[in-house]
Amino acid sequence: MNKIIARAVPEVKPGRGSITGFAGFASLTSFGDSASSTLSTRSIRHSRGAVAAMVLGWALAGATGCESLSESLGLSQTERDAEQTAASTPLPPLDLFAMTDPEQLRVAERLSELEFGPPMQITAFYPNQANRLWLSNAGEGAQPRSGYHEGAATAGHEGWQTFEPGSPTGCWNCHADPEYGHGGIAEEWEWAAFSPFEMDVDLNAATTDYDKPGTRSLELRAARDDDYLYIHASWLSTTDASGRGSGEPGPNITHQTYRWSADAQAFGDRGTQRNAGPERADPVSPDDLAAHGRFDYEERFVAMSAPAAQPVTDAFAGGESGNFNAHGCFMACHNDLRNMPGAHEPSADDVAGTLLEGRSDLRHYTLNSRNLEGQEPDAYQVAERLATRYAGNNTEALADSLAQGRFLDLFQVRTGRSAPMGHASADYVYHYRLGNNAHVEADERFAASGRSNWRNQDPGDGVEGDGYLRYLYDPRETGFWGLSEDDFAEQRREGAGPLIVEPGHPRNNAIDLAKDDHLIAWDGEAYILQEDFGPHGSAGDALSDVLEDGILIPRRVLQEAEGAQSRAWAFTGWSKTDDGTGRYDVVVVRPLEAKTRDGQLITDHDLGEALEEAGLTFGFGIHDDHVGNRSHYVTLPVGLVAEGSETAYLEAVASLYDTDPDGLRGRLPLIRVARNE
């Protein structure tokens, strides 16, 4: 029998500065026979002073007697990652912080009954700022510098031929060692990086200077039923609770905050937000946190994918030069993207009248969306060169290309912005990285793009004058108006998460200063926001009465996702391991059919058809330890196949390795999807 344990939600006593029980959690942890488990809840109070939140835990079916994480103690980070066997360990409590959708909650319950396929250990490595142009360039000068450190090698990739037009070759041809396979062990990384095919970028030096391990071991497994594909990922993490080397293990589940200055009577930036750049090697001491702030950048788990039997490819004169089955995420990573060494911002004239109009911070794209006539594959600078069929913002032609499957699927599980609402961002990568159905919803075949599950608030939004935020914590729900640096990190360590949920949502814990300019009452040494607040009064005076100097407020406000962007779900959890660090678990849920219930298209590939035909190819990434877009770990291409379809996948990719399926068997990492009725 399963036993359900629920902690009572603590009451929060009203009063200025109180942090008691910010987001009272009911921890629902299931033990015993997971196949027969059901999710049951007691009444969880959502009284004044308590934001209701739920945490679901379960023992997943199919676990076998593998070594537990605790038996890895005493090993180095790389060795600990290599020894990870999360499939044998029940998932930690997963955060259902603000999930109210009945279908999401039904799927959360379904997870406890699923049988997953066997776990696959994949080495995710830190690529520095290696990109497609560097990978395909045979000599010096492919990129002016490499990464956030001095002195890294900048010579071309020794395996540049893999991107030659007419003969693209799979990365695993050089970077898979028959002796070690893909098991996430240190020897594999050393073999792949240095011998016998040197990458010629000193990745070890990069990670030393950057103060991060060269690899993470990522464990992956998958399941499906009639409606959804489920991917479970886990990894060991040294992430702390938004600290700067101050030894505070815990997840960072907010994404950027603002700090109140009593002197300026305004909100401003709280300091360096992300753990990337030269400051990583010289972290701020705990004594200086008040002046500099903690790192404040969320963790992410991301993946790009495409059907193996219908791969997304690029072509220059002379033939195909890129194939997602061969090169994975590197197909969409270019030297002109934002925060890359060779990045450039196209001028307004460059992108006028194209689908990139108004965009300067270039993000992922595929070359098959560009007009490459007359360019050499090792010298392109193509950000603004959209193919002529897209001139004039021709979204009908764009929709046709998307309907033909010429794009990459992308989801991003953002632990600070999407996961607390039960979502992963649902994106596509083609001419740019955009949310599902962006630019094509005018086409009657496609569903409305909708909105993501967060929005930004910035000083001055909706409130008189610069320096004032629109949303503050509602002290009637939380017991406080804002949190100090230390209290903010403490909430993270406890998994409560100092998040703001929009007014009107069932989990609302915020007040809207733009709409309610005569707010709150109770004068028994509690609340009180002055009646002269807002457009007709002195906002600074009013806020100074309730906000202490240095108080933090999140920049992001959580909301329900809508439309096509609501079609990727995510359930996440972080748990402390016996060695004092932690482990992330993420379960991503995506519908198999690329349509809404009323039959309109979504810019997703049909995952059910892809699995039946030959499976999918994935590239996975981990944004760990408060890092941004160019400082993450990535994997080489990974196959995901239905039961009994391994041969079909190998047949789809064998030509990239100049061999037959039998010659590939055992060389390529394949995640097997267990079928559930």
Secondary structure, DSSP 4 states (H G I P E B T S, - for coil): ---EE-PPPPP----TT--TTTT-EEEEEE-S-GGG-----PPPP--TT---EEEEE---BT--SPPPGGGGTTS-HHHHHHT--GGGS----EE-TT---HHHHHHHHHHTTPBPPPPEEEEEE--TT--HHHHH--STTSSS--SSSSS---SPPTTGGGG-TT----THHHH-BTTTBTS--HHHHHHHHHSSS--SS-HHHHHHHHTS-SEEEEEEEEEE-SSEEEEEEEEEE--BSS-SSS--BS------EEEEETTTTEEEE-S--SS-SGGGGSPPPGGGHHHH-------EEEEEEEESSS--EEEETTEEEEEHHHHGGGGG--TTSTTSTT--PPPHHHHTTSTTTT--S-----GGGB--TT--TTS---TT-B-GGGTTT-HHHHHHHHHTT-SEEEEEEETTTTGGGTB-EEEEESSSEEETTTTTTTSTTBPP--B-SEEE--TTTTSSSTT--SEEE-HHHHS-S-B-HHHHHHHHHTT----EE-TTSTT--EEETTT-SS-----SSS----TT-STTS-HHHHHHHH--TT-EEESEEE---BGGGG--EEEEEEEE-TTS-EEEEEEEEEESSSB-TTS-B-SS--HHHHHHHT-EEEEEEEE-SS--TTS-EE---EEEEETT-HHHHHHHHGGGGTS-HHHHTTTS-EEEEEE--
